[in-house]
């Protein structure tokens, strides 16, 4: 395989990764709604510790656990962002509702 | 579904993500070896631009393009790390070879 072949393979992996990352984001949103309804905090260090343990356990390389964790730290950060958007959308939704009018 | 159910779904997605991220890393290593043999640079801004365009094109949300790109910037950083390990491993391999002896 030449570089172009490997790049096509990467583009194919990327399509799958984008789908999965968004699937994970949908789960985070769902949890955000449940947390909102039960007044739970967004940041739960114990749960994040479990996530990092889980990924290290299934990591077969070539990435080292440290490198994989570098990727996941960013991923978890972004998931926290999307979860907080889900948990505190009242002001935004209110504005939209006002704009549309009560009967729209 | 309660929070525990969603977390089990996340753990399942994470297993698939770890496998795919490592598959991508294997491709980056293979490209690293080809680049080494043809003296190409590791950092190719045009290729990275294409990667970011590709992921934005297939992004169906809920992550915004900006959030997805935040994840990918870290991912691409780590891939560059692993590629540079692959391109300049001579010193390290030499040390290992010496340790094992020439006939091992």
N, CA and C atoms of all chains as a GROMACS GRO file, in nm:
protein
  624
    1UNK      N    1   0.084  -0.121   0.000
    1UNK     CA    2   0.000   0.000   0.000
    1UNK      C    3   0.087   0.125   0.000
    2UNK      N    4   0.048   0.224  -0.081
    2UNK     CA    5   0.123   0.350  -0.079
    2UNK      C    6   0.052   0.450   0.013
    3UNK      N    7   0.110   0.570   0.025
    3UNK     CA    8   0.056   0.668   0.120
    3UNK      C    9  -0.091   0.699   0.089
    4UNK      N   10  -0.123   0.710  -0.040
    4UNK     CA   11  -0.262   0.743  -0.079
    4UNK      C   12  -0.360   0.634  -0.031
    5UNK      N   13  -0.320   0.508  -0.041
    5UNK     CA   14  -0.405   0.397   0.006
    5UNK      C   15  -0.428   0.409   0.157
    6UNK      N   16  -0.322   0.435   0.231
    6UNK     CA   17  -0.335   0.447   0.377
    6UNK      C   18  -0.424   0.566   0.414
    7UNK      N   19  -0.412   0.672   0.335
    7UNK     CA   20  -0.494   0.791   0.364
    7UNK      C   21  -0.642   0.763   0.338
    8UNK      N   22  -0.670   0.682   0.237
    8UNK     CA   23  -0.810   0.645   0.212
    8UNK      C   24  -0.863   0.563   0.328
    9UNK      N   25  -0.776   0.476   0.381
    9UNK     CA   26  -0.816   0.395   0.496
    9UNK      C   27  -0.843   0.487   0.618
   10UNK      N   28  -0.756   0.587   0.637
   10UNK     CA   29  -0.777   0.683   0.747
   10UNK      C   30  -0.910   0.757   0.728
   11UNK      N   31  -0.938   0.799   0.606
   11UNK     CA   32  -1.064   0.873   0.582
   11UNK      C   33  -1.185   0.784   0.614
   12UNK      N   34  -1.171   0.655   0.584
   12UNK     CA   35  -1.279   0.561   0.616
   12UNK      C   36  -1.294   0.545   0.768
   13UNK      N   37  -1.180   0.531   0.838
   13UNK     CA   38  -1.183   0.523   0.984
   13UNK      C   39  -1.244   0.651   1.043
   14UNK      N   40  -1.208   0.766   0.984
   14UNK     CA   41  -1.260   0.893   1.035
   14UNK      C   42  -1.412   0.902   1.025
   15UNK      N   43  -1.467   0.851   0.915
   15UNK     CA   44  -1.614   0.852   0.903
   15UNK      C   45  -1.678   0.773   1.016
   16UNK      N   46  -1.618   0.658   1.048
   16UNK     CA   47  -1.671   0.575   1.158
   16UNK      C   48  -1.651   0.645   1.293
   17UNK      N   49  -1.534   0.710   1.308
   17UNK     CA   50  -1.506   0.779   1.435
   17UNK      C   51  -1.604   0.894   1.458
   18UNK      N   52  -1.633   0.971   1.353
   18UNK     CA   53  -1.725   1.085   1.368
   18UNK      C   54  -1.863   1.035   1.409
   19UNK      N   55  -1.907   0.924   1.348
   19UNK     CA   56  -2.037   0.868   1.383
   19UNK      C   57  -2.039   0.824   1.529
   20UNK      N   58  -1.933   0.757   1.573
   20UNK     CA   59  -1.928   0.707   1.711
   20UNK      C   60  -1.914   0.819   1.814
   21UNK      N   61  -1.834   0.920   1.781
   21UNK     CA   62  -1.817   1.032   1.874
   21UNK      C   63  -1.951   1.103   1.892
   22UNK      N   64  -2.027   1.116   1.783
   22UNK     CA   65  -2.160   1.177   1.795
   22UNK      C   66  -2.258   1.087   1.870
   23UNK      N   67  -2.241   0.957   1.853
   23UNK     CA   68  -2.327   0.863   1.927
   23UNK      C   69  -2.299   0.879   2.077
   24UNK      N   70  -2.171   0.895   2.109
   24UNK     CA   71  -2.132   0.917   2.249
   24UNK      C   72  -2.189   1.049   2.300
   25UNK      N   73  -2.189   1.151   2.214
   25UNK     CA   74  -2.243   1.282   2.252
   25UNK      C   75  -2.393   1.274   2.279
   26UNK      N   76  -2.464   1.191   2.202
   26UNK     CA   77  -2.608   1.173   2.226
   26UNK      C   78  -2.632   1.110   2.363
   27UNK      N   79  -2.548   1.014   2.399
   27UNK     CA   80  -2.558   0.953   2.533
   27UNK      C   81  -2.533   1.060   2.641
   28UNK      N   82  -2.430   1.143   2.618
   28UNK     CA   83  -2.398   1.248   2.716
   28UNK      C   84  -2.514   1.346   2.731
   29UNK      N   85  -2.580   1.377   2.619
   29UNK     CA   86  -2.697   1.466   2.625
   29UNK      C   87  -2.809   1.402   2.705
   30UNK      N   88  -2.833   1.273   2.680
   30UNK     CA   89  -2.940   1.203   2.752
   30UNK      C   90  -2.912   1.204   2.902
   31UNK      N   91  -2.785   1.178   2.936
   31UNK     CA   92  -2.747   1.181   3.078
   31UNK      C   93  -2.763   1.323   3.134
   32UNK      N   94  -2.730   1.422   3.052
   32UNK     CA   95  -2.747   1.562   3.093
   32UNK      C   96  -2.892   1.592   3.131
   33UNK      N   97  -2.986   1.542   3.050
   33UNK     CA   98  -3.128   1.565   3.080
   33UNK      C   99  -3.168   1.497   3.210
   34UNK      N  100  -3.119   1.372   3.228
   34UNK     CA  101  -3.152   1.300   3.351
   34UNK      C  102  -3.090   1.368   3.473
   35UNK      N  103  -2.966   1.420   3.455
   35UNK     CA  104  -2.900   1.490   3.566
   35UNK      C  105  -2.975   1.618   3.601
   36UNK      N  106  -3.020   1.687   3.499
   36UNK     CA  107  -3.094   1.811   3.522
   36UNK      C  108  -3.220   1.783   3.605
   37UNK      N  109  -3.290   1.676   3.566
   37UNK     CA  110  -3.415   1.644   3.635
   37UNK      C  111  -3.392   1.597   3.779
   38UNK      N  112  -3.270   1.548   3.807
   38UNK     CA  113  -3.246   1.502   3.944
   38UNK      C  114  -3.141   1.588   4.014
   39UNK      N  115  -3.109   1.704   3.953
   39UNK     CA  116  -3.016   1.801   4.013
   39UNK      C  117  -2.879   1.741   4.047
   40UNK      N  118  -2.830   1.655   3.958
   40UNK     CA  119  -2.695   1.598   3.978
   40UNK      C  120  -2.590   1.688   3.912
   41UNK      N  121  -2.465   1.685   3.962
   41UNK     CA  122  -2.361   1.769   3.901
   41UNK      C  123  -2.314   1.712   3.766
   42UNK      N  124  -2.265   1.801   3.678
   42UNK     CA  125  -2.210   1.758   3.549
   42UNK      C  126  -2.078   1.684   3.571
   43UNK      N  127  -1.993   1.746   3.653
   43UNK     CA  128  -1.859   1.690   3.669
   43UNK      C  129  -1.859   1.585   3.778
   44UNK      N  130  -1.830   1.461   3.740
   44UNK     CA  131  -1.824   1.352   3.838
   44UNK      C  132  -1.689   1.282   3.824
   45UNK      N  133  -1.593   1.324   3.906
   45UNK     CA  134  -1.456   1.272   3.891
   45UNK      C  135  -1.448   1.120   3.900
   46UNK      N  136  -1.531   1.057   3.981
   46UNK     CA  137  -1.525   0.911   3.993
   46UNK      C  138  -1.565   0.843   3.863
   47UNK      N  139  -1.666   0.897   3.797
   47UNK     CA  140  -1.709   0.840   3.669
   47UNK      C  141  -1.598   0.858   3.565
   48UNK      N  142  -1.532   0.973   3.565
   48UNK     CA  143  -1.424   0.996   3.468
   48UNK      C  144  -1.308   0.900   3.492
   49UNK      N  145  -1.282   0.872   3.619
   49UNK     CA  146  -1.176   0.777   3.652
   49UNK      C  147  -1.208   0.639   3.593
   50UNK      N  148  -1.335   0.599   3.605
   50UNK     CA  149  -1.377   0.470   3.550
   50UNK      C  150  -1.360   0.467   3.398
   51UNK      N  151  -1.395   0.579   3.332
   51UNK     CA  152  -1.379   0.586   3.186
   51UNK      C  153  -1.233   0.564   3.148
   52UNK      N  154  -1.142   0.633   3.219
   52UNK     CA  155  -1.000   0.620   3.186
   52UNK      C  156  -0.948   0.478   3.215
   53UNK      N  157  -1.001   0.418   3.320
   53UNK     CA  158  -0.962   0.278   3.349
   53UNK      C  159  -1.013   0.186   3.239
   54UNK      N  160  -1.138   0.206   3.196
   54UNK     CA  161  -1.196   0.121   3.092
   54UNK      C  162  -1.117   0.127   2.962
   55UNK      N  163  -1.081   0.249   2.920
   55UNK     CA  164  -1.011   0.259   2.791
   55UNK      C  165  -0.870   0.200   2.801
   56UNK      N  166  -0.806   0.215   2.917
   56UNK     CA  167  -0.672   0.157   2.933
   56UNK      C  168  -0.682   0.004   2.927
   57UNK      N  169  -0.791  -0.052   2.982
   57UNK     CA  170  -0.806  -0.197   2.986
   57UNK      C  171  -0.821  -0.256   2.846
   58UNK      N  172  -0.891  -0.186   2.757
   58UNK     CA  173  -0.914  -0.240   2.622
   58UNK      C  174  -0.810  -0.190   2.521
   59UNK      N  175  -0.714  -0.110   2.568
   59UNK     CA  176  -0.614  -0.056   2.476
   59UNK      C  177  -0.512  -0.162   2.434
   60UNK      N  178  -0.518  -0.202   2.306
   60UNK     CA  179  -0.424  -0.303   2.256
   60UNK      C  180  -0.311  -0.239   2.176
   61UNK      N  181  -0.302  -0.104   2.177
   61UNK     CA  182  -0.195  -0.034   2.105
   61UNK      C  183  -0.225  -0.026   1.957
   62UNK      N  184  -0.140   0.041   1.878
   62UNK     CA  185  -0.007   0.089   1.913
   62UNK      C  186  -0.002   0.213   2.003
   63UNK      N  187  -0.112   0.283   2.025
   63UNK     CA  188  -0.105   0.398   2.115
   63UNK      C  189  -0.074   0.351   2.257
   64UNK      N  190   0.010   0.427   2.327
   64UNK     CA  191   0.033   0.400   2.468
   64UNK      C  192  -0.090   0.446   2.547
   65UNK      N  193  -0.103   0.398   2.670
   65UNK     CA  194  -0.215   0.443   2.754
   65UNK      C  195  -0.213   0.595   2.771
   66UNK      N  196  -0.092   0.651   2.782
   66UNK     CA  197  -0.080   0.797   2.799
   66UNK      C  198  -0.132   0.870   2.675
   67UNK      N  199  -0.094   0.821   2.558
   67UNK     CA  200  -0.138   0.887   2.434
   67UNK      C  201  -0.290   0.875   2.417
   68UNK      N  202  -0.343   0.756   2.447
   68UNK     CA  203  -0.488   0.736   2.437
   68UNK      C  204  -0.561   0.828   2.534
   69UNK      N  205  -0.504   0.841   2.651
   69UNK     CA  206  -0.567   0.927   2.752
   69UNK      C  207  -0.565   1.074   2.710
   70UNK      N  208  -0.456   1.114   2.641
   70UNK     CA  209  -0.451   1.253   2.590
   70UNK      C  210  -0.570   1.281   2.498
   71UNK      N  211  -0.599   1.185   2.411
   71UNK     CA  212  -0.714   1.200   2.321
   71UNK      C  213  -0.843   1.205   2.403
   72UNK      N  214  -0.854   1.115   2.500
   72UNK     CA  215  -0.978   1.103   2.577
   72UNK      C  216  -1.003   1.220   2.670
   73UNK      N  217  -0.896   1.281   2.720
   73UNK     CA  218  -0.916   1.398   2.805
   73UNK      C  219  -0.987   1.508   2.728
   74UNK      N  220  -0.947   1.527   2.602
   74UNK     CA  221  -1.013   1.627   2.519
   74UNK      C  222  -1.157   1.586   2.487
   75UNK      N  223  -1.173   1.457   2.457
   75UNK     CA  224  -1.307   1.405   2.425
   75UNK      C  225  -1.404   1.427   2.542
   76UNK      N  226  -1.357   1.394   2.662
   76UNK     CA  227  -1.440   1.408   2.781
   76UNK      C  228  -1.472   1.556   2.810
   77UNK      N  229  -1.373   1.642   2.784
   77UNK     CA  230  -1.396   1.788   2.797
   77UNK      C  231  -1.512   1.834   2.709
   78UNK      N  232  -1.508   1.790   2.583
   78UNK     CA  233  -1.611   1.832   2.487
   78UNK      C  234  -1.746   1.772   2.525
   79UNK      N  235  -1.744   1.650   2.578
   79UNK     CA  236  -1.869   1.586   2.622
   79UNK      C  237  -1.929   1.663   2.740
   80UNK      N  238  -1.843   1.715   2.827
   80UNK     CA  239  -1.892   1.797   2.939
   80UNK      C  240  -1.958   1.924   2.887
   81UNK      N  241  -1.895   1.983   2.782
   81UNK     CA  242  -1.953   2.103   2.718
   81UNK      C  243  -2.095   2.073   2.670
   82UNK      N  244  -2.110   1.963   2.596
   82UNK     CA  245  -2.239   1.934   2.535
   82UNK      C  246  -2.341   1.897   2.643
   83UNK      N  247  -2.292   1.836   2.750
   83UNK     CA  248  -2.382   1.801   2.859
   83UNK      C  249  -2.431   1.927   2.932
   84UNK      N  250  -2.343   2.023   2.946
   84UNK     CA  251  -2.386   2.144   3.017
   84UNK      C  252  -2.481   2.226   2.930
   85UNK      N  253  -2.462   2.220   2.797
   85UNK     CA  254  -2.560   2.285   2.707
   85UNK      C  255  -2.698   2.222   2.726
   86UNK      N  256  -2.699   2.091   2.746
   86UNK     CA  257  -2.824   2.017   2.762
   86UNK      C  258  -2.890   2.044   2.897
   87UNK      N  259  -2.804   2.071   2.997
   87UNK     CA  260  -2.857   2.086   3.132
   87UNK      C  261  -2.910   2.226   3.161
   88UNK      N  262  -2.857   2.326   3.092
   88UNK     CA  263  -2.898   2.463   3.125
   88UNK      C  264  -2.942   2.538   3.000
   89UNK      N  265  -3.036   2.482   2.925
   89UNK     CA  266  -3.075   2.551   2.802
   89UNK      C  267  -3.194   2.644   2.823
   90UNK      N  268  -3.240   2.660   2.948
   90UNK     CA  269  -3.365   2.733   2.971
   90UNK      C  270  -3.364   2.872   2.908
   91UNK      N  271  -3.261   2.952   2.938
   91UNK     CA  272  -3.257   3.090   2.889
   91UNK      C  273  -3.266   3.091   2.736
   92UNK      N  274  -3.188   3.002   2.674
   92UNK     CA  275  -3.183   2.997   2.528
   92UNK      C  276  -3.319   2.955   2.470
   93UNK      N  277  -3.376   2.848   2.528
   93UNK     CA  278  -3.505   2.798   2.480
   93UNK      C  279  -3.614   2.902   2.499
   94UNK      N  280  -3.608   2.971   2.612
   94UNK     CA  281  -3.703   3.076   2.643
   94UNK      C  282  -3.698   3.182   2.534
   95UNK      N  283  -3.577   3.223   2.497
   95UNK     CA  284  -3.559   3.326   2.395
   95UNK      C  285  -3.620   3.280   2.264
   96UNK      N  286  -3.594   3.154   2.228
   96UNK     CA  287  -3.649   3.099   2.104
   96UNK      C  288  -3.802   3.098   2.109
   97UNK      N  289  -3.855   3.055   2.223
   97UNK     CA  290  -3.999   3.045   2.238
   97UNK      C  291  -4.063   3.184   2.222
   98UNK      N  292  -3.998   3.284   2.282
   98UNK     CA  293  -4.050   3.420   2.274
   98UNK      C  294  -4.049   3.468   2.129
   99UNK      N  295  -3.940   3.436   2.061
   99UNK     CA  296  -3.925   3.479   1.923
   99UNK      C  297  -4.034   3.418   1.835
  100UNK      N  298  -4.064   3.290   1.861
  100UNK     CA  299  -4.161   3.219   1.777
  100UNK      C  300  -4.304   3.258   1.813
  101UNK      N  301  -4.322   3.300   1.936
  101UNK     CA  302  -4.458   3.327   1.982
  101UNK      C  303  -4.514   3.203   2.048
  102UNK      N  304  -4.605   3.220   2.142
  102UNK     CA  305  -4.651   3.109   2.226
  102UNK      C  306  -4.726   3.000   2.149
  103UNK      N  307  -4.780   3.032   2.033
  103UNK     CA  308  -4.859   2.931   1.963
  103UNK      C  309  -4.786   2.860   1.850
  104UNK      N  310  -4.661   2.895   1.826
  104UNK     CA  311  -4.587   2.832   1.715
  104UNK      C  312  -4.533   2.695   1.753
  105UNK      N  313  -3.461   0.469   2.969
  105UNK     CA  314  -3.324   0.434   3.011
  105UNK      C  315  -3.277   0.524   3.125
  106UNK      N  316  -3.215   0.467   3.229
  106UNK     CA  317  -3.162   0.550   3.336
  106UNK      C  318  -3.012   0.578   3.312
  107UNK      N  319  -2.953   0.657   3.402
  107UNK     CA  320  -2.814   0.698   3.381
  107UNK      C  321  -2.722   0.577   3.365
  108UNK      N  322  -2.747   0.474   3.444
  108UNK     CA  323  -2.660   0.355   3.437
  108UNK      C  324  -2.667   0.288   3.299
  109UNK      N  325  -2.786   0.282   3.241
  109UNK     CA  326  -2.802   0.226   3.106
  109UNK      C  327  -2.723   0.307   3.003
  110UNK      N  328  -2.734   0.440   3.011
  110UNK     CA  329  -2.661   0.525   2.917
  110UNK      C  330  -2.510   0.509   2.934
  111UNK      N  331  -2.468   0.491   3.060
  111UNK     CA  332  -2.324   0.476   3.084
  111UNK      C  333  -2.273   0.344   3.028
  112UNK      N  334  -2.357   0.241   3.034
  112UNK     CA  335  -2.316   0.113   2.972
  112UNK      C  336  -2.304   0.130   2.821
  113UNK      N  337  -2.394   0.209   2.764
  113UNK     CA  338  -2.388   0.235   2.620
  113UNK      C  339  -2.258   0.312   2.586
  114UNK      N  340  -2.225   0.410   2.672
  114UNK     CA  341  -2.101   0.486   2.651
  114UNK      C  342  -1.979   0.393   2.659
  115UNK      N  343  -1.979   0.303   2.757
  115UNK     CA  344  -1.865   0.211   2.772
  115UNK      C  345  -1.851   0.124   2.647
  116UNK      N  346  -1.964   0.085   2.589
  116UNK     CA  347  -1.962   0.005   2.467
  116UNK      C  348  -1.907   0.088   2.350
  117UNK      N  349  -1.954   0.214   2.338
  117UNK     CA  350  -1.902   0.303   2.233
  117UNK      C  351  -1.752   0.323   2.253
  118UNK      N  352  -1.708   0.338   2.379
  118UNK     CA  353  -1.565   0.361   2.406
  118UNK      C  354  -1.479   0.244   2.360
  119UNK      N  355  -1.528   0.121   2.380
  119UNK     CA  356  -1.452   0.005   2.332
  119UNK      C  357  -1.431   0.013   2.181
  120UNK      N  358  -1.536   0.052   2.109
  120UNK     CA  359  -1.524   0.065   1.963
  120UNK      C  360  -1.433   0.181   1.926
  121UNK      N  361  -1.444   0.292   2.002
  121UNK     CA  362  -1.360   0.409   1.974
  121UNK      C  363  -1.212   0.376   1.993
  122UNK      N  364  -1.180   0.305   2.101
  122UNK     CA  365  -1.039   0.272   2.129
  122UNK      C  366  -0.983   0.185   2.015
  123UNK      N  367  -1.064   0.091   1.969
  123UNK     CA  368  -1.020   0.004   1.859
  123UNK      C  369  -0.995   0.087   1.733
  124UNK      N  370  -1.086   0.177   1.701
  124UNK     CA  371  -1.073   0.258   1.579
  124UNK      C  372  -0.958   0.358   1.588
  125UNK      N  373  -0.941   0.420   1.706
  125UNK     CA  374  -0.832   0.516   1.722
  125UNK      C  375  -0.697   0.445   1.703
  126UNK      N  376  -0.688   0.322   1.755
  126UNK     CA  377  -0.565   0.245   1.736
  126UNK      C  378  -0.547   0.200   1.590
  127UNK      N  379  -0.659   0.173   1.523
  127UNK     CA  380  -0.652   0.137   1.381
  127UNK      C  381  -0.598   0.257   1.302
  128UNK      N  382  -0.645   0.376   1.340
  128UNK     CA  383  -0.596   0.498   1.276
  128UNK      C  384  -0.447   0.518   1.304
  129UNK      N  385  -0.407   0.485   1.428
  129UNK     CA  386  -0.265   0.499   1.465
  129UNK      C  387  -0.178   0.403   1.383
  130UNK      N  388  -0.230   0.283   1.355
  130UNK     CA  389  -0.154   0.189   1.272
  130UNK      C  390  -0.134   0.245   1.132
  131UNK      N  391  -0.237   0.310   1.080
  131UNK     CA  392  -0.224   0.373   0.947
  131UNK      C  393  -0.119   0.484   0.952
  132UNK      N  394  -0.123   0.564   1.059
  132UNK     CA  395  -0.026   0.674   1.073
  132UNK      C  396   0.117   0.619   1.082
  133UNK      N  397   0.132   0.505   1.151
  133UNK     CA  398   0.265   0.443   1.158
  133UNK      C  399   0.311   0.398   1.020
  134UNK      N  400   0.220   0.335   0.947
  134UNK     CA  401   0.255   0.286   0.812
  134UNK      C  402   0.297   0.403   0.724
  135UNK      N  403   0.222   0.513   0.734
  135UNK     CA  404   0.258   0.632   0.655
  135UNK      C  405   0.392   0.687   0.702
  136UNK      N  406   0.416   0.682   0.834
  136UNK     CA  407   0.544   0.726   0.888
  136UNK      C  408   0.662   0.650   0.826
  137UNK      N  409   0.645   0.518   0.814
  137UNK     CA  410   0.753   0.437   0.754
  137UNK      C  411   0.775   0.475   0.608
  138UNK      N  412   0.664   0.496   0.534
  138UNK     CA  413   0.676   0.535   0.392
  138UNK      C  414   0.738   0.673   0.379
  139UNK      N  415   0.701   0.764   0.471
  139UNK     CA  416   0.759   0.899   0.468
  139UNK      C  417   0.909   0.895   0.498
  140UNK      N  418   0.946   0.809   0.593
  140UNK     CA  419   1.087   0.798   0.629
  140UNK      C  420   1.168   0.751   0.508
  141UNK      N  421   1.112   0.653   0.438
  141UNK     CA  422   1.185   0.597   0.323
  141UNK      C  423   1.195   0.696   0.207
  142UNK      N  424   1.102   0.792   0.203
  142UNK     CA  425   1.106   0.888   0.092
  142UNK      C  426   1.138   1.029   0.141
  143UNK      N  427   1.185   1.039   0.267
  143UNK     CA  428   1.226   1.168   0.326
  143UNK      C  429   1.119   1.276   0.318
  144UNK      N  430   0.994   1.238   0.342
  144UNK     CA  431   0.884   1.336   0.343
  144UNK      C  432   0.867   1.392   0.485
  145UNK      N  433   0.814   1.515   0.496
  145UNK     CA  434   0.794   1.572   0.631
  145UNK      C  435   0.675   1.508   0.703
  146UNK      N  436   0.681   1.507   0.839
  146UNK     CA  437   0.568   1.456   0.917
  146UNK      C  438   0.450   1.551   0.907
  147UNK      N  439   0.478   1.680   0.924
  147UNK     CA  440   0.369   1.778   0.930
  147UNK      C  441   0.334   1.824   0.790
  148UNK      N  442   0.212   1.793   0.747
  148UNK     CA  443   0.166   1.835   0.615
  148UNK      C  444   0.034   1.911   0.632
  149UNK      N  445   0.044   2.044   0.640
  149UNK     CA  446  -0.075   2.123   0.670
  149UNK      C  447  -0.190   2.101   0.570
  150UNK      N  448  -0.156   2.078   0.443
  150UNK     CA  449  -0.264   2.059   0.344
  150UNK      C  450  -0.342   1.932   0.373
  151UNK      N  451  -0.273   1.827   0.412
  151UNK     CA  452  -0.342   1.702   0.445
  151UNK      C  453  -0.430   1.721   0.569
  152UNK      N  454  -0.380   1.794   0.666
  152UNK     CA  455  -0.461   1.815   0.787
  152UNK      C  456  -0.587   1.897   0.755
  153UNK      N  457  -0.573   1.991   0.663
  153UNK     CA  458  -0.690   2.070   0.621
  153UNK      C  459  -0.796   1.977   0.560
  154UNK      N  460  -0.750   1.882   0.479
  154UNK     CA  461  -0.843   1.786   0.416
  154UNK      C  462  -0.913   1.701   0.523
  155UNK      N  463  -0.837   1.658   0.624
  155UNK     CA  464  -0.896   1.578   0.732
  155UNK      C  465  -1.008   1.658   0.800
  156UNK      N  466  -0.981   1.784   0.831
  156UNK     CA  467  -1.081   1.866   0.900
  156UNK      C  468  -1.204   1.891   0.810
  157UNK      N  469  -1.181   1.906   0.681
  157UNK     CA  470  -1.294   1.922   0.587
  157UNK      C  471  -1.377   1.794   0.583
  158UNK      N  472  -1.308   1.680   0.576
  158UNK     CA  473  -1.378   1.551   0.569
  158UNK      C  474  -1.467   1.528   0.690
  159UNK      N  475  -1.413   1.554   0.810
  159UNK     CA  476  -1.493   1.525   0.929
  159UNK      C  477  -1.612   1.622   0.939
  160UNK      N  478  -1.592   1.748   0.895
  160UNK     CA  479  -1.704   1.843   0.899
  160UNK      C  480  -1.814   1.798   0.802
  161UNK      N  481  -1.773   1.742   0.689
  161UNK     CA  482  -1.871   1.700   0.587
  161UNK      C  483  -1.959   1.587   0.638
  162UNK      N  484  -1.901   1.495   0.715
  162UNK     CA  485  -1.980   1.380   0.761
  162UNK      C  486  -2.041   1.402   0.900
  163UNK      N  487  -2.017   1.521   0.956
  163UNK     CA  488  -2.068   1.547   1.091
  163UNK      C  489  -2.219   1.572   1.091
  164UNK      N  490  -2.294   1.479   1.148
  164UNK     CA  491  -2.440   1.493   1.152
  164UNK      C  492  -2.488   1.541   1.290
  165UNK      N  493  -2.394   1.577   1.379
  165UNK     CA  494  -2.429   1.626   1.512
  165UNK      C  495  -2.464   1.511   1.606
  166UNK      N  496  -2.491   1.538   1.732
  166UNK     CA  497  -2.516   1.669   1.791
  166UNK      C  498  -2.393   1.758   1.812
  167UNK      N  499  -2.271   1.705   1.799
  167UNK     CA  500  -2.154   1.793   1.816
  167UNK      C  501  -2.152   1.897   1.704
  168UNK      N  502  -2.116   2.019   1.739
  168UNK     CA  503  -2.093   2.121   1.636
  168UNK      C  504  -1.961   2.091   1.566
  169UNK      N  505  -1.940   2.150   1.447
  169UNK     CA  506  -1.813   2.130   1.377
  169UNK      C  507  -1.696   2.176   1.464
  170UNK      N  508  -1.718   2.284   1.539
  170UNK     CA  509  -1.611   2.338   1.625
  170UNK      C  510  -1.576   2.236   1.734
  171UNK      N  511  -1.678   2.178   1.798
  171UNK     CA  512  -1.652   2.079   1.904
  171UNK      C  513  -1.584   1.955   1.848
  172UNK      N  514  -1.630   1.909   1.733
  172UNK     CA  515  -1.569   1.791   1.671
  172UNK      C  516  -1.422   1.819   1.637
  173UNK      N  517  -1.400   1.939   1.588
  173UNK     CA  518  -1.263   1.977   1.551
  173UNK      C  519  -1.172   1.985   1.674
  174UNK      N  520  -1.229   2.028   1.789
  174UNK     CA  521  -1.149   2.030   1.912
  174UNK      C  522  -1.098   1.890   1.945
  175UNK      N  523  -1.186   1.792   1.931
  175UNK     CA  524  -1.146   1.653   1.956
  175UNK      C  525  -1.039   1.611   1.855
  176UNK      N  526  -1.063   1.644   1.729
  176UNK     CA  527  -0.973   1.598   1.623
  176UNK      C  528  -0.836   1.665   1.627
  177UNK      N  529  -0.833   1.791   1.674
  177UNK     CA  530  -0.702   1.856   1.684
  177UNK      C  531  -0.611   1.778   1.778
  178UNK      N  532  -0.668   1.732   1.889
  178UNK     CA  533  -0.590   1.651   1.983
  178UNK      C  534  -0.553   1.516   1.921
  179UNK      N  535  -0.650   1.457   1.852
  179UNK     CA  536  -0.626   1.327   1.790
  179UNK      C  537  -0.512   1.335   1.688
  180UNK      N  538  -0.516   1.439   1.606
  180UNK     CA  539  -0.414   1.456   1.502
  180UNK      C  540  -0.277   1.484   1.566
  181UNK      N  541  -0.276   1.559   1.676
  181UNK     CA  542  -0.152   1.583   1.751
  181UNK      C  543  -0.088   1.452   1.795
  182UNK      N  544  -0.171   1.364   1.852
  182UNK     CA  545  -0.120   1.237   1.903
  182UNK      C  546  -0.075   1.147   1.786
  183UNK      N  547  -0.146   1.156   1.674
  183UNK     CA  548  -0.106   1.078   1.556
  183UNK      C  549   0.031   1.126   1.504
  184UNK      N  550   0.054   1.256   1.513
  184UNK     CA  551   0.185   1.310   1.472
  184UNK      C  552   0.294   1.256   1.563
  185UNK      N  553   0.262   1.248   1.693
  185UNK     CA  554   0.358   1.190   1.790
  185UNK      C  555   0.398   1.049   1.748
  186UNK      N  556   0.296   0.967   1.720
  186UNK     CA  557   0.322   0.826   1.693
  186UNK      C  558   0.393   0.811   1.558
  187UNK      N  559   0.362   0.902   1.466
  187UNK     CA  560   0.428   0.898   1.337
  187UNK      C  561   0.576   0.936   1.351
  188UNK      N  562   0.604   1.032   1.436
  188UNK     CA  563   0.744   1.072   1.450
  188UNK      C  564   0.824   0.964   1.524
  189UNK      N  565   0.758   0.892   1.616
  189UNK     CA  566   0.825   0.777   1.680
  189UNK      C  567   0.863   0.673   1.574
  190UNK      N  568   0.773   0.658   1.476
  190UNK     CA  569   0.795   0.558   1.370
  190UNK      C  570   0.903   0.601   1.272
  191UNK      N  571   0.915   0.734   1.255
  191UNK     CA  572   1.009   0.784   1.154
  191UNK      C  573   1.151   0.793   1.205
  192UNK      N  574   1.167   0.808   1.336
  192UNK     CA  575   1.303   0.827   1.387
  192UNK      C  576   1.334   0.730   1.500
  193UNK      N  577   1.314   0.601   1.476
  193UNK     CA  578   1.334   0.508   1.586
  193UNK      C  579   1.475   0.448   1.588
  194UNK      N  580   1.564   0.497   1.499
  194UNK     CA  581   1.694   0.432   1.484
  194UNK      C  582   1.768   0.416   1.616
  195UNK      N  583   1.782   0.526   1.690
  195UNK     CA  584   1.860   0.524   1.814
  195UNK      C  585   1.803   0.419   1.910
  196UNK      N  586   1.670   0.422   1.921
  196UNK     CA  587   1.602   0.332   2.013
  196UNK      C  588   1.619   0.186   1.969
  197UNK      N  589   1.594   0.161   1.840
  197UNK     CA  590   1.607   0.024   1.789
  197UNK      C  591   1.749  -0.028   1.801
  198UNK      N  592   1.842   0.062   1.777
  198UNK     CA  593   1.984   0.028   1.791
  198UNK      C  594   2.012  -0.022   1.933
  199UNK      N  595   1.959   0.055   2.030
  199UNK     CA  596   1.980   0.020   2.170
  199UNK      C  597   1.922  -0.118   2.200
  200UNK      N  598   1.801  -0.141   2.149
  200UNK     CA  599   1.737  -0.270   2.172
  200UNK      C  600   1.817  -0.383   2.108
  201UNK      N  601   1.863  -0.358   1.986
  201UNK     CA  602   1.939  -0.460   1.913
  201UNK      C  603   2.066  -0.495   1.991
  202UNK      N  604   2.131  -0.393   2.045
  202UNK     CA  605   2.254  -0.413   2.120
  202UNK      C  606   2.225  -0.495   2.246
  203UNK      N  607   2.113  -0.462   2.309
  203UNK     CA  608   2.076  -0.530   2.431
  203UNK      C  609   2.050  -0.680   2.405
  204UNK      N  610   1.983  -0.707   2.294
  204UNK     CA  611   1.946  -0.846   2.262
  204UNK      C  612   2.065  -0.925   2.208
  205UNK      N  613   2.158  -0.852   2.149
  205UNK     CA  614   2.269  -0.920   2.084
  205UNK      C  615   2.236  -0.943   1.937
  206UNK      N  616   2.336  -0.953   1.852
  206UNK     CA  617   2.314  -0.955   1.708
  206UNK      C  618   2.241  -1.080   1.659
  207UNK      N  619   2.240  -1.188   1.736
  207UNK     CA  620   2.179  -1.310   1.684
  207UNK      C  621   2.042  -1.342   1.743
  208UNK      N  622   1.990  -1.253   1.827
  208UNK     CA  623   1.859  -1.280   1.887
  208UNK      C  624   1.745  -1.247   1.792
   0.00000   0.00000   0.00000
